[in-house]
Amino acid sequence: MAELDFKKLGLKCGLEIHQQLDTQHKLFCSCRPQLSKHKPVMTVTRKIRAVAGELGEVDIAAVHEALKDVEFHYQAYPEETCLVELDEEPPHDLNAEALEVGLKIAILLNCEIPDELHVMRKTVVDGSNTTGFQRTVVAGMNGYVETLSGKVGISSVALEEESCQIISKGRHTVTYGLDRLGIPLIEIGTHPDITTPEQAREVAEKLGMILRSTGKARRGIGTIRQDLNVSIKGGARVEIKGFQELKLIPRTIENEMARQSGLISKGQKVAGEVRKAEGDGSTSFLRPLPGSARLYPETDIPPIPLDPAYVKSLGESLPEAWEEKIGRYQKDYGLNKDIATQLVKTNMAETFDGLLKTRADPGLIAATLTSGLTQIRREGAPVERLGKRHFQDAFAMLADGRIAREALLPLLKELAENPGGKPDSIIRKMGIESLSVDGLRILVKKIIEENRALLERPNPEKALMGLVMKEARGRVNGETVMKVLKEEIEKHGKN
């Protein structure tokens, strides 16, 4: 569709992003915030029942789910589950680490920070929370993010509990894992200020960069989810849930606009509903939109006052935004934009900053952490096993002259395959420990003596270079080899 069509159809779009945080424990208990590697220790079974809320209304979405008569099985795990997840014990205090991250994100998004935080219960009707609600607390509101098409308002930044993960699903049963329940989530919701599908994608990318700039965003499939709210003139708000790939956002919005427009043109009413984002840009019906009376106070947690001095200190210690960091890398270290962006997007920026202390060339460090790791990954090395210590050891050896630049990637590949190995032993075993200049000179003299006929050629150093590097590759850099070669050839000519 052309942009003019978006305006004529009156596209209104808002975005919600849910990002898991990498904290020491869950949001309302001390359990480990991770998917368990252990077998479940027990399973509990429950059903959902729709009842009237405090205002006397029964939520339409709850009725819809209750009529399905689904039985929910919840699996509990030894390190990731306690009585809080089972809804047999009140929640503990709000995770202070997660709160700090949430407040910093709110400040980065130009939000107003409340004087007092109130934990609320948000009705959940699909069985993914044992309580029947999700605990949430607003950390900021009325902010904005800049885009190429202007500001998009941020309605709220909230801390929430992650829901259970589905283990299996039958016709009348769903089995959930309680290990994911309670992992801290940041939810960012925008105003319906987005007016084009591409602007929606831009907003999602910018919010993702801000989240990851904190260093506390979990990585991997399922750790971040985007939901869209889409409507056009004469249509209705439709919530589209479960985006994993940002590139599908524009196509899905266009398809939803076409769907609503088609219904309107036939004189049919567009229903407000929740739909699932499919992998091809289409959507499928999930359930009716929840009612408006789905949020009510959490009675087990008292209000949390925020000290203005604490909030001010957070504002003075904000993480560097990705866009600023990319620009700094270009300006201070001469990196091109693509490499600087790749460092930041692959979470290698912190490693890059630490390796600068080894006095290695910034360009070499950046190339090693980007294209270098890609190269050894293609060769089968499990680069995900490499930690900061491995990079520090490798570059320290380079700085001390223990290895040549040519040996850097082979060493990192070996460390990836044997992450517990000692670098000293590895370089000796691999035969990549650097040659001293004296040792190189002995090797060069030997090769010249064995290949005297090559001295008669024009530029004999080029012919001899390959022979020397065959013996010394990975143990000395090419510049040093060429320098010593020229010196010894000149000496030979004088004799």
N, C-alpha and C positions, 0 to 999 in steps of 0.2 A: 504493500500500500504506500501511496505517496503521503507526505506530511500533511497536505491539504485535507486528505480524507480523515486523518486523525482529528483535525479541528472540526470538520463538518460533523463527524460522528460524536464529538464531545467526549473523547477518551478521558477518563479519570482513573488514575492508577496509584496505588500505594504499595509499599513494600514492607515486609517483615523479615528480619534476619534473626536466626537462632544459632548461636555459636557456643559450643562447649568450651569451658575454661579448664586450663591445666593447673589445678590447685592441689594442695596436699591432701584434702579430704572433701567429702561431699558438702552440700550447701547447709544441711541441717543436722548432720551427725558426723562422727569421726571415721566412718567407713572409707575404704579406699575408692577413689573415683575412677574406676576402670572397668572394662569388660573382663569378667573372671576367666582365668585359665583352668579353674577347677570344676569338677562336677557339682551339680546342686546337692545340697545336704537335705533339703526337704521341699515339698510343694504344698501350697495352700490353694483352696478352690473357693471362688466367690462368684456372685451374679450381680448385675446392676439393676436397681429399682428406681423408677422415676417418682419423686415425691415433691410436694410443694415446698418452695423456698420461703425465706423470711417475709417476702412480699405476697405470699399466697399464690404465686404462679408456679406452674409446672413447666419446665423448659421443654420446648418442642423437640429439640435435638435429643434430649434425654429420653423422651417418650419413644422417639423413633428407634433408638438403640435398645431400649428395654423390650420392645415388641419382638426383637430378633431372638430373644430368649437364649442368649449366648452364655456359656459357662467359661469363666476365666480361671486359668491355672497359673499360679505365680511360683517360679522357681527361686529359691533362696540359696545364697553362696556363702562360704565360710569367712571371707575377708571383706566382701563388698556388700553385705546385707546385715542389718540389725533390726530391732523391733520397730524402729522409725519407719523403715521401708514397708514393713508388714502392717503398719497402722495400728500397732499394739502399744505404742509409747509416744508421748508428745515429742515434737521436734526439739532439737537442742538449739543453742544460740546460733545466730546467723554467722556463716563463715566470714571472718574478718578479711581474709586474703581476697576472696571473691568480691566482697563489698568494695575494697580499694580499687580493684580492676574496673568494676562497674562505674564507680564515681569518676575515675580517670577518663573512661570512654565518654561518659556524659559531658565532662568538661571539654574534651576534644571536639565534641559535636555541638559546642556552644549552648549547652542546655542550662536551664535554671536548676539549681540544686535545692531540694526541699530542706527545711530546717529539721524536719523529723520524718523518719521513715516508718511506714506502716506495712506490715506483711499482710497480704490479702490471699484469699482462696478463690481460684478461678475454676469454675465447674468444668470437669472433663468427663465425657460420656462414652468414650470408646474402650474403657477398661484399662487404659495404659497407666493409670495411677491407682494404687490400692485404696486410696482415700476417696476417690471420686472427684478430686479437685487437684489443682496444681498450685503450689505456693509461689507467690510472686511479690516482688517489692520494687516500686518505682524509685530509681536512683537519680533520674533527671527528666526534664520535660521542656517543651517549647524551644527546641534547638533548631539547627539547620545544617545542611551540607551544601557546598557550592558545586554546581555542575556547569557544563558549557552552555546550557539553556537557562541558567539562573538558579536561584536557591530552591531547595526542596526542604520543607519543614520536617523536623523530627518531633513527633508527638510525644514519644517517651523512650527512655532507656531503662530496662528492668532486669533484675536478677530473678531467675526462675529455676525450678527443679526440672531436670531432664526427665522424660517419661521412661517407662519400661521399654525394652526392645522385644519385638515379636520373635519368638523361637519357632513356632509353628502355628498353622491356622487351618481349622477344619470348618465344616458347615455350621456346626453349633458350638464349637470350642475354639478358644485362642489360648496358646501357652506363651506367657511372658517371662522374661528374665528380669529379676529385681536388681541385678548388678548395675544396670545403667540408671535406674531410678534414683534421682537425687543428685546426679552429677551437676555442678553449677552450669547454668546457661545464661548468656546475655541475650536478651531480646531487644532489638531496635525496631521501632515502628515509625514509618514516615506518614506525613499527611498525604492525602490524595492529590499531590501537586504535580505528579509525573504526567506529562502530556504526549510522550512518544515512546514507542517500544525501546528505542535505542537509549533514551534517557533513563529508562528503568534499568537497563543493563549497566549504564555508567554509575548510577547510584549504588547498585549492588557491588560493583567493583570497588568503589571508593569506601563504602562501609566495611567491606572485607579487608581492605588495606589498613584502615584505622584499627580494626579488631586485632589484626596480626602484628601491628606495630607495638602492641603492649608486651609481646613475647609470651602471653598467657593463653593464646588461642590454640586449642588442640588441632592437630592436623590428621588427615585421613578421611576415608569415605564415611559419611554419616555424622561427622563432627560439626558440620555446618549445614543449615537448611534455609532456603529462601521460600517465602510464601508471597503471593501476589493478591491484591484486591483490585479487581477490574470492573469497570462499568462504562456504559455509553448512554447518550441521551435516549430516554424512553426505556432503558434497560434496568438492570438491578445489579447491586454489588455481588460479585461472585468471588469467593476466596479460592485460590488455586494453590494447593499445598504440595511441598516435597520436591522443589527444584534441587538438583545436584550439580547441574552444569549451567553456568551463566549464559553460554551461547544460545541456550534454548529459550531464554526469557523473551526476546523480541518476537520469535516465531509463535510462541504460545499466546502472547498478548494479541497478536494479529488474528490468530485462530479463534480466540474467545470473542474478539470484536465481531468477526464474521459470523460466529454462531449466534450472538445476541442480535445482530443486525438482521440475520435471516429470519429469526423468530418474529421480530418486530414487523418485518415486511409482510409476514403471513397473518398478521393481526393476533399473534399469540403473545401471552404474557411471559416475560422473562422472570424466572424465579430466583430469589436470592438463595444461594446454596454453596456448599463446599465441594470442590472438585479436585481430583488428583491429577498432578502433572505427569503425563506419560513421556516416554523417552523419545517420541517422534514429534513432540510439540503439540499433540492433541491433549484432551483432558477427558476424564470420566467422572460420573457422579459418585460422591461419597455419602453425603447426608445434608439435611437442611442446615441453614445458618443457625448457630446457637442464638438464643434469645438475649436481650440486652441485660437482663437481671442475672448475670452469671458470675458476678464478682462481689464478694462479701468479706468482712474482716476475719483474719486468723486470730482466734481467741486464745491460742496457746502461747503466743509470742507478744510481749508488750511493745509499744512504740519505741523506736530507736532514735534518740536525739543525735543530731550531728553537730559537733563542735565546729564553729566557723573557722577557728585556727587550724583544725585538722583539714578541712576542705581547702583552705588557702594553701596549706603545705603541699597538698596533692596537685594543685594547679601550678605550683612552682617546680614540680618534679615530673612533668609529663614526658612520656616517651617521644622520641623524635618521629615525626610523621614520615611515612614511606616516601612521599614525594620530596620532602626536604632531604631525606637521607640519600636518595638517588641523585639529587642535584649536588649534594656535598661531595659524593664520590666522584662525580664528573669533574667538579671544580678543583678539589684538593688532590686527587690522585690520578687525574687524567684518564679515567675509565670512560669508555663509550657508554651511551645510555642503555643499550641492550644488555651489556654485561652487568652494569650497575643494577638494573632492574631485576635481572636474573638472580643476583646475589641476595637481593631483598626478598624476592618472591619465594625463593627456595629455603628461606630461613638460614642463610649462610652469612648474613651481615654481621652478626655478633662474632662468628668465627673469624671472619675477615678482619674485623677491628682488633681482635686479640692477636692475630698473626702479624699485624703491623709492628708489634713490639719486637719481633725477631729481626727487624731491619731488612727483611727481604723486600724485593721489588714489589710494589703494590699491584702492578700489572700481572706479574707472575702469580702472586697469591690469588688474584681474582680469576685468572685463567685456570688455575688448578682447581679451584672450588666450583667452577662452572663446567667449561668444556672438558677439563681434565677428568673430573669425576664421571661425566657422561661417557667418556672414552673407556675408562676401566669398568664401568657398569656394563657397557656393551660387550666387554671381554669376559663377562660373567662374574665380576667381583661384587660381593654383597656390600656395596658402599654404605648402606644404612647402618652397618656395624661400626663405622668410623665415628669416633667421638672427638671432642676438642683436644684431648690429650694426644691422640694419634697425629693430628695435624701439627700440634705444637712440637712434638718430638721430631717429626720429619723436617719441619722448617728450621728447627734449632740445629739439626745435623747439617742442613744446607748452609746455614749461617756460619757454623764452625768449620766448614770445609771438609766435613766427614763424608759427604756425598756431593755429587755434581747435580746440576739441574736435571740432567737427563735421567738420573736415578730416582727423582722425586716420585713420579707416577708408579714405577715398578715397586717402590717401597710402600706406597699407600695401598696398592693392590694387594701386596702380601699382608699388610696390617689388617686390611678388610677381611681377608680369608683367615687370618690368625690374630684376632684382636687382643688376645692375651699375651702374644709374643713380645719379647724384649727387642727393641729396635737395634741395639748393638749386636746381638746375636744374629738378627735377621740379615743385616747388611753384610756381615762376614760370611754367612751361609750362602747368600745370593752372589757374593763376589762383586758387590757394587761399592765397597768402601773406597773412598777417593784415593787416587794416586797422588803422591806428593809431586812437586815440580821436578825434584831430583829423580824420582822413580820414573816419571814420564820421560825425562831426558834420556835415561838409560834405554827405555823402550824405543824411543825415536832413533837413537844411534844404531840400535840393533837392526831395526827395520831398514834404515838407510843402507847399512852394510850388506844386508841380504838382497837389496833391490837397487844396486848401484846404477844399473842401466837406466832406471827411471830419471836419474839426475840429468840425462842428456835431453830430456823432453822439455818443451816450453812449459813454464810454470810447473815445475816438478812437484811443488808442494801439494797441488791438487791431486796428482796421481798417488802420492804417498799418504795423503790425508785419510783416504778410505781404508788403507791397510792399518794405520795407527788406530783409527776409531773402531775397527773390527776387534782389536785387542783391548781397547780401553773404554769402549762405549759404556756409559753409565757410571764411570769412575772418574771422569774428568770432563769439563765442558769443552766444546769445540773451539771456542776462542783461544783458550790456553794451548790446545793442541796445535793450532795453526801458528801461534806465536813461537812456540818452541821449535816447530818444524822449520820455519823460516830462519831462525837463529842457527840451527844445526846445519842446514843446507848452505847458509852463507859461510860458516866456519869450514865446511868441507870444500867450498870453492877456493878458499884462501890457502888450503893445505896443498 
